[in-house]
Amino acid sequence: MNPTMTSEEEKNAAPVRRTAPVFPTQENPAPATGGVPALAVKNLSVYFGKNQVLKNISLNVQSCAVTAIIGPSGCGKSTFLRALNRMHELVPEARMTGDIRLFGDDIYERHIEPVIVRRRVGMVFQKSNPFPTMSIAENVTVGLRLNGVRDKKNLAERTEQSLRMGALWDEVKDRLHAPAISLSGGQQQRLCIARALAVQPEVLLMDEPASALDPLATSKIEDLILELKKDYTIVIVTHNMQQAARISDFTAFFYLGELVEFDTTRKIFTNPAKKQTEDYVTGRFG
């Protein structure tokens, strides 16, 4: 806590973006980009009961870039994503080993509450999930209000700011008090992105955010992701190879719970080091 700030000022303050140490490994070193990694994952394994879903995953997620996680169904992509903000702890019998650092901070440190981690690492799910009993504006600010923000002017400003970042403001500015479920599917997904951005996270996780959308809505989500990466670190799970190639800077290929290959997206799709990766991205299996 900053001793020069009141508790209310701290709640409303923008997050401090910090640099982080790098945790390269011999198996999967961070791609040489000159960027600073936002997340450093080292020897991550995740278990559900006796079933090991992820096996010793090590990679660095670069700051202010899009990292795509690809691989066939059941390979551990979504489990990896949820481990990055401790969402798997909501599943009975789930446990993990290894180390995940968010700008240098161990997110699994005993004294750190999961809700604090999820405030810094937001998440957008495959199926849009606006709160049906709340208005558009209430959906955007629900996280802020739960964190104790009550100032109406501040809430109104953050609503507009977040909806603008979610590329939705111009479409809804005249009906902010309408039910969120009155929006189209693509608009609801952008509303969920705006809701995640309202609490000013440092990293945004997306689990197939466009899989249920039509091509036009998908294009808007992809354009939004490319715009957001100027200020946010984004990790996206996708089954769509063309989408991964279009919007990501780095790509990690998972198979049967293991990280097969991780490199720049251009290299993964044009000159992968592993034949298994080449077979997957060219559609020979998966």
C-alpha positions in Angstrom: 0.0 0.0 0.0 1.3 3.5 -0.9 1.3 5.5 2.3 0.8 8.8 0.4 -2.6 7.6 -1.1 -6.0 7.1 0.4 -7.7 3.7 0.1 -10.1 5.3 -2.4 -7.3 6.7 -4.5 -5.6 3.3 -4.6 -8.8 1.6 -5.9 -9.1 4.1 -8.7 -5.4 4.3 -9.6 -4.2 2.8 -12.9 -2.0 -0.3 -12.5 1.7 0.2 -12.5 3.3 -1.5 -15.5 6.6 -3.0 -14.4 9.4 -4.9 -16.0 10.0 -8.5 -15.1 13.0 -10.9 -15.0 13.2 -13.4 -17.8 13.0 -17.1 -17.1 14.4 -18.7 -20.3 14.7 -22.5 -20.4 16.8 -24.7 -22.7 13.7 -26.4 -24.0 11.6 -23.4 -24.8 13.5 -20.1 -24.6 11.7 -16.9 -25.0 11.7 -15.8 -28.7 14.4 -13.1 -29.2 12.3 -9.9 -29.6 13.8 -7.4 -27.3 10.5 -7.2 -25.4 9.9 -7.7 -21.7 7.9 -10.8 -20.8 4.7 -10.2 -18.8 4.3 -13.8 -17.7 7.1 -16.3 -17.1 6.0 -19.9 -16.8 8.4 -22.5 -15.6 7.8 -26.2 -15.3 4.1 -25.9 -15.0 2.1 -29.1 -14.4 -1.6 -29.2 -13.7 -3.5 -32.2 -12.3 -7.2 -32.9 -11.9 -7.3 -35.7 -9.4 -4.9 -38.4 -10.7 -5.1 -37.1 -14.3 -2.2 -35.0 -15.3 -3.4 -32.5 -17.9 -0.3 -30.3 -18.4 3.3 -31.6 -18.3 6.2 -29.3 -17.4 5.3 -26.3 -19.5 7.9 -23.5 -19.7 7.5 -20.4 -21.8 7.6 -16.6 -21.6 4.7 -14.5 -22.6 5.9 -11.2 -24.1 4.5 -7.9 -22.9 2.2 -5.9 -25.2 1.9 -8.7 -27.7 -0.6 -11.4 -28.7 0.4 -15.0 -27.9 -1.8 -17.7 -29.5 -2.2 -21.1 -27.9 -3.1 -23.7 -30.5 -3.6 -27.5 -30.6 -6.3 -30.1 -31.0 -9.2 -30.5 -28.5 -8.2 -31.9 -25.1 -4.5 -30.9 -25.4 -4.6 -28.6 -22.3 -4.9 -25.2 -24.0 -7.8 -23.9 -21.8 -6.2 -25.5 -18.7 -3.0 -23.6 -19.4 -4.9 -20.3 -19.9 -6.8 -20.8 -16.6 -3.7 -21.5 -14.7 -2.4 -18.0 -15.6 -5.0 -16.4 -13.3 -5.7 -19.3 -10.9 -9.1 -20.1 -12.4 -8.5 -23.8 -12.1 -8.7 -23.5 -8.3 -12.4 -23.3 -8.7 -12.4 -26.9 -9.9 -12.4 -29.6 -7.2 -9.3 -31.8 -6.9 -7.3 -29.5 -9.2 -3.7 -28.8 -8.2 -0.5 -27.5 -9.9 3.2 -27.5 -9.6 5.7 -25.2 -11.1 6.1 -21.4 -11.1 4.2 -18.6 -12.8 5.5 -15.0 -12.5 3.4 -11.9 -13.4 5.9 -9.1 -13.9 8.1 -10.8 -11.4 5.5 -11.6 -8.8 4.8 -15.2 -8.0 1.0 -15.5 -8.5 0.8 -18.6 -6.4 2.4 -17.1 -3.4 0.5 -18.3 -0.3 -0.5 -14.9 1.0 -1.8 -13.7 -2.4 -5.6 -14.1 -2.8 -6.8 -15.4 -6.2 -9.1 -12.4 -6.6 -6.1 -10.1 -6.6 -4.5 -12.2 -9.3 -7.7 -12.1 -11.4 -7.9 -8.4 -11.0 -4.5 -8.1 -12.7 -5.1 -10.9 -15.2 -8.5 -10.6 -16.7 -10.3 -13.3 -18.7 -12.8 -13.4 -21.5 -14.6 -16.8 -22.1 -15.6 -18.7 -25.2 -19.3 -18.0 -24.6 -20.2 -14.4 -23.9 -21.5 -14.1 -20.4 -23.0 -10.7 -19.6 -25.0 -10.6 -16.4 -28.6 -10.8 -17.7 -30.3 -8.8 -14.9 -27.9 -5.9 -15.3 -27.8 -3.1 -17.8 -25.0 -2.5 -20.3 -23.4 0.1 -18.0 -23.8 -2.0 -14.9 -22.1 -4.9 -16.6 -19.1 -2.8 -17.4 -18.7 -1.4 -13.8 -19.6 -4.5 -11.8 -16.0 -5.3 -11.0 -15.3 -1.7 -10.0 -18.3 -1.6 -7.7 -17.4 -4.9 -6.1 -14.0 -3.4 -5.4 -15.6 -0.5 -3.6 -15.7 2.2 -6.2 -18.8 4.3 -5.6 -18.1 7.7 -7.2 -20.7 8.2 -9.9 -18.6 10.4 -12.0 -15.7 8.0 -11.9 -17.9 5.1 -12.8 -19.4 7.0 -15.7 -16.0 7.9 -17.0 -14.7 4.3 -16.7 -17.8 3.0 -18.4 -17.2 5.2 -21.5 -13.5 4.5 -21.5 -14.0 0.8 -21.3 -16.7 0.7 -23.9 -14.4 2.7 -26.2 -11.6 0.3 -25.6 -14.0 -2.5 -26.3 -15.0 -0.8 -29.7 -18.6 -0.7 -28.5 -19.2 2.9 -27.3 -20.6 4.3 -30.5 -23.1 1.4 -30.8 -24.5 1.6 -27.2 -23.9 5.2 -25.9 -27.6 6.1 -26.3 -28.9 3.0 -24.5 -26.5 2.3 -21.6 -29.4 1.4 -19.3 -30.8 -1.2 -21.7 -30.4 -4.9 -20.7 -27.1 -6.3 -21.7 -28.8 -9.3 -23.2 -30.5 -7.0 -25.7 -27.2 -6.8 -27.6 -26.2 -9.1 -30.4 -23.8 -12.0 -29.8 -20.8 -10.1 -31.1 -21.7 -7.0 -29.1 -22.1 -9.1 -25.9 -18.6 -10.5 -26.4 -17.2 -7.0 -26.8 -19.1 -6.0 -23.7 -17.4 -8.8 -21.8 -14.1 -7.5 -23.1 -15.0 -4.0 -21.9 -16.0 -5.4 -18.5 -12.6 -7.2 -18.2 -10.8 -4.0 -19.2 -12.7 -1.8 -16.7 -10.7 -3.0 -13.7 -7.5 -2.1 -15.7 -5.8 -5.5 -15.8 -2.2 -5.9 -17.0 -2.9 -9.1 -19.0 -6.0 -10.2 -20.8 -6.7 -13.9 -21.4 -9.2 -15.0 -24.1 -10.5 -18.5 -24.5 -11.7 -18.8 -28.1 -13.6 -15.5 -27.9 -14.8 -15.6 -31.5 -15.7 -19.3 -31.9 -19.5 -18.7 -31.6 -19.5 -15.6 -33.8 -20.2 -14.9 -37.4 -17.4 -13.7 -39.7 -18.3 -10.0 -39.4 -18.4 -10.2 -35.6 -15.2 -12.2 -35.6 -13.5 -9.6 -37.7 -14.4 -6.9 -35.2 -13.1 -9.0 -32.3 -9.8 -9.5 -34.2 -9.5 -5.8 -35.0 -10.1 -5.1 -31.4 -7.4 -7.5 -30.2 -4.9 -5.9 -32.6 -5.7 -2.5 -31.1 -5.6 -3.6 -27.5 -2.2 -5.1 -27.8 -0.7 -1.6 -27.9 -1.4 -1.4 -24.2 -2.2 -4.9 -23.0 -0.6 -8.3 -23.1 -3.0 -10.8 -24.6 -3.0 -14.6 -24.6 -5.6 -16.2 -26.8 -6.7 -19.8 -27.2 -8.0 -20.6 -30.7 -8.8 -23.6 -32.9 -8.7 -21.3 -35.9 -5.3 -21.5 -37.6 -6.0 -18.6 -39.9 -7.0 -16.5 -36.9 -3.8 -17.3 -35.0 -1.8 -16.4 -38.1 -3.6 -13.1 -38.6 -3.6 -11.7 -35.1 -0.8 -13.2 -33.0 2.9 -12.3 -32.6 3.8 -15.6 -31.0 2.3 -19.1 -31.1 2.6 -22.1 -28.8 1.6 -25.5 -30.1 0.3 -27.9 -27.4 -0.3 -31.6 -27.9 -1.4 -34.2 -25.2 -0.6 -31.8 -22.4 2.9 -30.9 -23.6 4.3 -27.9 -25.3 5.6 -29.1 -28.6 6.9 -25.8 -30.0 6.9 -22.1 -29.1 8.2 -19.4 -31.4 7.2 -16.4 -33.4 3.9 -16.9 -35.3 5.7 -16.4 -38.7 8.2 -19.2 -37.9 5.5 -21.6 -36.6 3.4 -21.2 -39.7 6.2 -21.0 -42.3 9.2 -22.9 -41.0 8.4 -24.9 -37.8 11.2 -26.8 -36.1 9.1 -29.9 -35.4 7.4 -32.1 -38.0 4.5 -32.5 -35.6 3.9 -28.8 -35.6 4.1 -28.7 -39.4 1.5 -31.5 -39.7 -0.9 -29.7 -37.4 -0.7 -26.2 -38.9 -1.0 -27.6 -42.4 -4.1 -29.7 -41.5 -2.6 -33.2 -41.7 -4.1 -34.0 -38.3 -6.1 -32.3 -35.5 
